Amino acid sequence: MKENYKKILNTVIAIIPLIGFFLLWEYVAGQSPKGILKPPSAVIPATLDAMLNPKEELLRHSLISFGRIGMGFGLAAVAGIVLGFLLGTYFKRLERILVPFFRICEKLNPFAIIPIFMIFFGIDTKEKVALIFWVCIWPIFTSTREASKTVDQSLIRIARSMGTSRLKTFKSVIVPYVLPSVFTGLKLAVRVAFFIIVAAETYGSSSGLGWYYGRKQGLYNLNLIYGSVLYITVLAILSEFIFSKIEQRFLGWKQAAFKA
């Protein structure tokens, strides 16, 4: 009973700033000159209508963007985790050679290199997927590598002294140790992916959320300009929330592994 009360209280505390934000938005919009800022009482219904209206095709463009994000993020997750683990554990000499170069690549402004990706990959889905891969791999790689370097070697020695195989040691000791940092990198990558896809699809694209947002800008549809930003933000938050739930599930498994 007490735990349920705490959950309800935490939920209420989390919602209060959100309500305050929308109330402030509503007030400021009412005080602003017409044609500058639309209130949420107009933006939210217009966005919901765009989601349900087949002519607007907001959901279709959302699925297109989700597909591009999924492909780029999935490739980045595999490459970043594998590369980060290998360089953080077994290939220390190679790590010293490659990591300085990777740090330079990581610092490149993703918005500035969009035209370069367009030159190399064209303006179709390949360019969007490549760009998502580029921005997602660095937080995943860095978090995995740093966590792999800090694995407690005494735990590995104890497991090996008890006759545990290398594979079982990897699954029961190394993976649980590294997993929280991996999820940190994954959540950060998802957050970045949603915002870079908008920029990528705004340039030379005929589909996706970025194209949809740019189209509404061209038509000066203020309700859906603000609505698109709100919609994309909500999608990013929901995606991060889903990863948090998956993380909780895996961290429960991690605790069980250590107890065993």
N, C-alpha and C positions, 0 to 999 in steps of 0.2 A: 504494500500500500504506500509506504514511504517512498519507494523507488519510483512508483507511478506518479506520485505528487511532484517529485523532483523533475521528472521528464516533462510533465505539463508546465511546470514553472520555467524550466529552461527554454521550452518552446515559446512561451509567452514573452520571455525576455528577449529572445531572438527576433520575434515578430514586431515588437514595439518600434525599433529603429526603422524597419521597413515601412510600417504604417506612417511614421513621421516623415519619411522621405516622400511618399506619395502625397501626403497632405501639404507638405511644403511645395512640391511640384505643382499641385493644383492651385495653391495660392499665388505663386509666382507667375504661373501662366495667366491667371486672371488679371494680374497687374501689368502684364507685358502688352506691348502693341500687337495688334492683330497681324498675323502672318509671320510671327517669329517663334513663338512657343505654344504648342498645343497642350492642353491639360490631359492628365491620365484618364479622366472620365470620357474623353473623346478618343485617345490613342488606343486604349485597351480594347474597347468594342470594335474599333476599325481593324485592329490586328486579328482579333478572333474571327471577324467576318472574312478577312483575307485567308485565314486558315481553312474555313469551311466553304468558301466560294471557289468553285472549279475554275472560273475564269482567271482568278488571281494566281492560282497554282503555287501558292506559298509552300504547301506541303511537298509538292513535287520537287521544287527547287531545294527544299530542306533535305530531301532524300539524296539528291545529287551531291550536295555538299557533304552530307554524312558519308556517302560512299568514298569521296575523295579523301576526307579526313581519315576514314577507316583504313584505306589502303596505305596512305603515307604514314599514319601512326603505327599501324601493324608492322610495317617494314622497319620503322625506326625502333620499335620496341625490341624486335628480335635482334637487329644489328647492335643496338646500344647496350642491351643486357649482355649478349655474348662477348662483344668487344670489351666492354667495361670489366667484366669478370676475368677474362683472360689476361688483360693488361694489368689488372689489379692484383693478380695472384701468381700466375706462372711465367709471364713474359715481362719481367721487371726491366730488363735492358731495352727491350722494344718500347716499353712505356716511356722511358726517359727520352727516346728519340721522337716518338709520335705526339706525345701529349702537348709539348709547346706549340706544334703546328695546329693541333686540334683546338687549342685555346684561342689562337688567332682566328680560326674559322668560326668559332662560337661567338666571337665578338663582332662579326660582320652584321651590320644592320639588315634584317631580313626584308624590310620594306625597300631598301636601296638596291637589293640584288634581284628584285622581281624582274626588271627588264633583262638582266643577264640570263635568268632561267627561261625567259620567253625566247631569247635568241637560240639557246641550246635545245630546248624541248618543244618549241612552238607555243601555241596558245590554247592547246586542248587539255584534256584531263592529265596527260603525262606531266605537263608543267606544274599543275596544281599539286599532284601527288608528290613530285620531286621536291617542291617547296615545303610542303608539310613534313616530309621526311627530314629535310634539312633542319627545320626549326625544332623538331621533336627529338632528334637523336641526341642532341647535346645535353639537355638536362637528364635524360635517361642514362646516357653513357657516364656522365660525371658522377651522378649519385651512386650508380652501380660500382664504378671503379673505386670511389672513395670508401664505400662500405666494404668492398672486397679486401682492401688494403688493411682494414682494421679488424679482420676476423681474428678472434682469440686463438692463437696457435696452440695454446695448452689444451683447449677443448678437442682440437684435431688430434693431438698426440695421445690424449686419454682414449679417444675413440679407437685410434689405430692400435694402441696397446692392448685393448680388449678384443682384438681380432676382427674389428669391423672393416669391411671392405671399403675401397676408395669410393665406390659408387654410393654405398650406404652412408658413408661419412659426409659425402657431398650433399645428399638429400636430407640427412637428419641434423647436420651441424652447420654447414656453410650456408645452405639455402635459407634456413630460418633466420640466420644472423644477418644476411644481406637483404632479405625481403622487405623490411620496413623502408629502407632507403630506396629500393627499387620502386616501390609504390609512390614515394615522394616524387621521384623523377617522372613517373607516369602521369600523376595528377598535374604536375606543372606543365608537362608536354601537352596534355589535353587542353588545358586552359589557353596556352599559346596558340594551339592549332585552330581553335574556333575564331580567333581574331585575325590570324594571318590569312585564313581562307577567304575572308571578306575582302581583304586587300587584293589577293591574287585573282579573285573572280571579278573584281571591279575593272581590271585591266584586260581588255580583249577577250571577254568571255560572253557567251550567250545563254548561260544557265548558272544556277547556284544562288546562294543567299547574297553573295556580293553583287552579282549582276542584278538581282531583284532590288537590292538597296539602291544601287546606282540608277536603276530605272525610275524608282520613286523620286530620287533626287532630281532627275531630268524633268519629271512631271510636276515637281514641286508639291508633291502630296505630303504635307507635313505630318499628318496622322500616321502614315505608314513609314515615313522617314524615321520618326521617333519610335514608332512601333517596331520597325525592323531591328533597331539597336537594342530595344528592350527584349525582343524575341530571341535574338542571338545570345544576349547575356544570360537569359534564362536557360537556354539550351546548354551553354557552357557550365552553368552552375549545376544543372541536373546531371550532366556527364561526370563532373567531378564528384558529385554526391554518390553516384553509382560506384565509382572507383573506391570511394571511402568505405562503402558497404562491403565491397569485395575484399578490401584490405582488412577489415575487421574479421571477416571470415577466415582469411589466411593467417592472421595474427593469432587467432584462437588455436589454429593448428600448430603454429610456432610454439606457443606456450605448452601445448600437449607434448610436443617433440622434446622440449627441454626437460619436462617432468619425467619423461620416459628415460 
